[in-house]
């Protein structure tokens, strides 16, 4: 058989010498490549043209169409500024203010929608009460460096929430990073001290004093603005949600802001009268397929949403089970979801799963009835901004009246006091108008009223007419609801499964919440958890692994256009920084109460799996607290099995129960102090990582207990000067290196 080498060295049909022969001169090669016929010339020219054209691809041809996205939009969405506005605007806020001739810009950084709602309300009232032309602005809509170009003739107001461990909201991240760099002198603009020298501003922060980083975002921004030369017009306001005072804190600060404008700018305040920012028009020519029927709509590009969140999808529920004993009188749900049908969705252990809720039938029907809209509930409506250049429509459009109230607006939320006063303008009777004026006049009396009853919008309108079924609020426009009510936001749950063990089946653990009021039999039902409770009751028996009581509230569980039929829920994955250390050998201290155990269930099961394949797990010390081990000790069987099985000698579970008859109340912070020597040894000598998950108030107490233990240990070791400042620095250093992580909520 002829070898490949022999084959290559033989002469070819063209007459070229074999590889082993002397190669022809370069000139001879060029001569042989010259075209000798017309067809050769044409072929060479064509080849040259194709080659050059390919090099110019993306420059002279095959360029991306900057308006190609319009092809995929619904035609109605390009009118005004709908959910998918069709116009491209400048991202320079200074230019924008000049274009629109606005006096004030109210920036917002919002995670749950509260700061966004405050900004929109403040923007409207600045015009209604003071005659100032104002606009609310999403911080992600503008390049942050252009804030420095806002002239002194304009005023900037910032309303900023603090999220997680002192972090900015998703939509404020780019602004935050720019400002930090500016203060550190890394910005390429003019000298840092004069960067914001022409800016006049006021600021208000939303936070919770139970958190260690209470209102950190607004504090950092405020200090940075002053350091960069900006002029603060009045003391920065701060809301404290630890006692539900956010709304009243905002109203108090808003009054001081208006007083400043009156006193320093000589502006005459006038009696506020509702001036809509949107127009809601019924249009019966629209067909069902033209409408947003209730499906969640993704925030636009640049909002910060897509940086940490997956797309929103309808997710199957694999199973649902009740975790609490029936004697507890409460409910806690475990749900395994299925993301197999959505390959673009992935999660990592420690991430969050967001659930998009819907409003219960009872409240939707109530509000439709008192507004006189029951017979027109399916009517299509288009929501247009009256000033489309300055106002963003916050709900999808076009939609239907029912979808608007069921899916897109939070109609179950408590009514703010200034909204109560504003509703008086549309009262159907003089008695109703007087009732609203009196109810909304005084802060303390309204607070006392709310402590006895949950007054959402529908209930308030009913109460104002004292149950008179003939008194319909026909003068209350839908535009007022769109302006005044917050848009529906997703609720986040720590994923309680490991992505290594269940990569396509994330699990959540949800306590069905009910906020108690002063009467023992009154409470405020949690919007999303009660929806999940109803959903678990709706699932086929084959999917449920334990029965749950039938819920008090009912929902349109098949969802918009039956998109959720068969037990689905709209949800998405949100990336989290709450992660296990890379080394499985790193010791762990985990402290949780209630459903704060959810991510630790995932952590522990992942460690068990790694150990089963030969990766030695470091020591795990878990502190867990609940009311009673016979009622609400969730996942107790799983933990016991791991403690005596795969993680025997590695996992230790320490419990604290606060409502066991005949026993003293014990909380996790008490157990942390009780085992203080072991905790400090693990943190300081064994380089353990510490995790806290649960309510912010619990995390605060645990943090104080650990700090005291470390301070006492240092003093016992002879460091007499190691005090609270040094303890704080130690704790901050732990958090910077991710050795101390928290996943907490208010």
Secondary structure, DSSP 8 states (H G I E B T S, - for coil): ---HHHHHTS--TT----TTS----HHHHHHHHS--SHHHHHHHHHHHHHHHHHHTBTTTBS---TTGGGGGS-GGGGTTT-TT------S-HHHHHHHHT-SEEEEEE-SSSHHHHHHHHHHHHHHHHH---EEEEEGGGS-GGGGGG--TTSEEEEEEE-BTTTB--GGGHHHHHHHHHHHTT--SSS-GGGTTTT-EEEEEEEE-TTSTTTTHHHHHHHHHHHHTT-EE-S--EEEEGGGT-HHHHHHHHHHHHHHHHHHHH-----------SEEEEE-TT--GGGSB-S------TTSSHHHHB---EEEEEEEEEE-S-GGGS--EEEEEEE-TT-TT----TT-EEEE-----HHHHHHHHHHTT-GGGTT-EEEEEETTTTT----S-SSEEHHHIIIIIB-TTS---HHHHHHHGGG-SSHHHHHHHHHHHH-HHHHHHHHHH----HHHHHHHHTTT-TT---TTS-HHHHHHHS-B---EEEEB-S-TTT-TT--EEEEE--EEE-SSTT-EEE-HHHHHHHHHHHHS-TTTBSS-----SS---TT-GGGTTTTTEEEEEEE--S----S-TTS-EEEEEEGGGGHHHHHHHHHHHHHHHTT-----EEEEEEES-TTTS-TTHHHHHHHHHTTTTTTEEEEEEES--TTS----HHHHHHHTHHHHHHHHHTS--EEEEEEEHHHHHHHHHHHHHHHHHHHHHTT-TT--HHHHHHHHHHHHHTTSEEEEEE-
